[in-house]
């Protein structure tokens, strides 16, 4: 059974969904978030990049599942009761993003461009920094996450169907 939380996009004062990975706070634009669910059944993909955990069936659709821990260069961690999948969408491409815990929905008046963060800056997909109650929250690039997952969509669909998933 999955736990689903829906956020109202009608509420203009809330524009980010915040979550943690390790000890760091991140956020995604609320407009890109379709739903937040408990982890679903996963089919691993042999030979896939480490950050692409596999695929999962979600509402009659096969979604790539992206580990943000791996994408950010952090060690793997077993799922806990707080682990969530954030279903995101960008330009008709959906993906499930695995995070350690979803913390809140908040409003920020804007983001500041992220300073250069080293050689793997592109892989991290951080597009800016938002302020929340005096703390910094890194805003992730939805386009970069879905683009990372998108090239595998056709192959993952065939693999999932071969394993009895739709």
N, C-alpha and C positions, 0 to 999 in steps of 0.2 A: 504494500500500500504506500502511496506517495503522499507527502504533505505538500500542499500547494498554497502559495501566498500570491495574491494578485495585488499589484500596486496600481493605484488610480493615476492615469496619466492626465486626468482632469485637474489635478491639484498642481497649479503652476508654481507653488512655493517649494515643491520637492523636485529636484532635478538629477539626483544621483542615488544609486544604490551602493552602499558601503559594505565592505567585507574585509576580512583579514586573511593573510597568507603568512604563516609564521608570526612574527611580531610586527609586521608592517601593515598599515591600512591602505586599501586601494578602493577605487570606485569605478563604476560604469555609468554612463548616461542612462537615466531611467527610460528614455525613449527607445533604447535598444533592448531593454529587458522585457522578455515575453512572460517569463514565469520563473519562480524559484522552487525547486523540488528536492526531495531527499534523493540520494543516489539510486539509480535504476540498475537493472541488469546490464552487464557490459560484455561485449564480444571483443576480445583483444585482436589486434591486427599484427600478424607477424611481419617484421621488416619495417614497420611504421616508425616514424621519429618518436623519440622517448616521450615528448610532450603530447603526442596523439595516443591517448590511452586505448582507444578503440571506438566502437560505435554502440549506440543504444537505440532501442525502439521507444519513441516518444509520440504518443497520439497518432499512430499509423504513419509515422515518418521515421526514417533512420537518420540519426544525428551523429556527427563526429563528436567525440568527447575529448576535451583539451584539459590537461593538467596544468594549472597555472603555476604550481610548484615547480614542475619540470621546465616550463617555459621561462620561468624567472631564475632558473639555475639552482633551485633549492633541492635538498634531498627529499626523496619520497617519504610519505607518512601514511600509515594506515588510516582509513576513514574512521571518524569518531561520530558520536551522536550529533555533533554540530556541523559536520561536513554537509555542504549543499552543492547542488548543481544549479547554476544560473543559465537559463536558456536565453540566448541572445539572438538577435537577427540584424543583419545589415545587408541591404540590397538583395532581399529575397533569399539570403543564405543564412541558415540557422546552425547553431552549434551549442553544445553544453559545455560550460566552463566550470571546472571543479575548484571550489574554494574551501578553506578551512572552516569558515563561519561567516554568515551574513550578519551584519551588526545593526544596520539602520538604513533608513531612507532620509536624505537630508537635502538642504538647499545650500547652494554656494552661488555667490554672485558672478562667479567666473573662474577661469583657470589661468594659471601663470605658466608660461612655457617652461618645460623642464630643462635644467642645465645639462650639459653633456655628462653622460653617466658611464662612459667607457666604451669598450669595443663591442659589447653585446647590446647596445642601446636599441638597435632596430629589433632584435629578437624579443626584448622585454615588452615592447609595444606600449611604452608609457608616453602619453601625449601632453601631459600637463600635471600641474599640482594645484589642488583646491585646498582652501582653508576651511577647517571645521572646528569650531570651539578652540581656536588657538593651536590646533594640531595640523600637520600636513597630511594630505591624503593624495596618493598618486592616482591619476586618472588614466585608465587603460584605453587603448585604441581598439574599438570594436572592429573596425575595418581590417586591422592587422590580424586580429584573432580569427575572424571568419575567413580571411584569405589564406591563413595557415592551414585551416581545416578544409577549405573548399576543394583543393585539387584532388583530394581523396574521395570526394562524395560519390562519384560513379563507381569506383572500385569498391568502396565500403558497402554500397548498396548491394552489389553483386555478392560480396562475401557474406553479408548478413542474410541474404535470401538463401544462400547455400547452406547456412546453419539453421534454417527453419524460421528465421525472423522475417517479418515483412518490412 
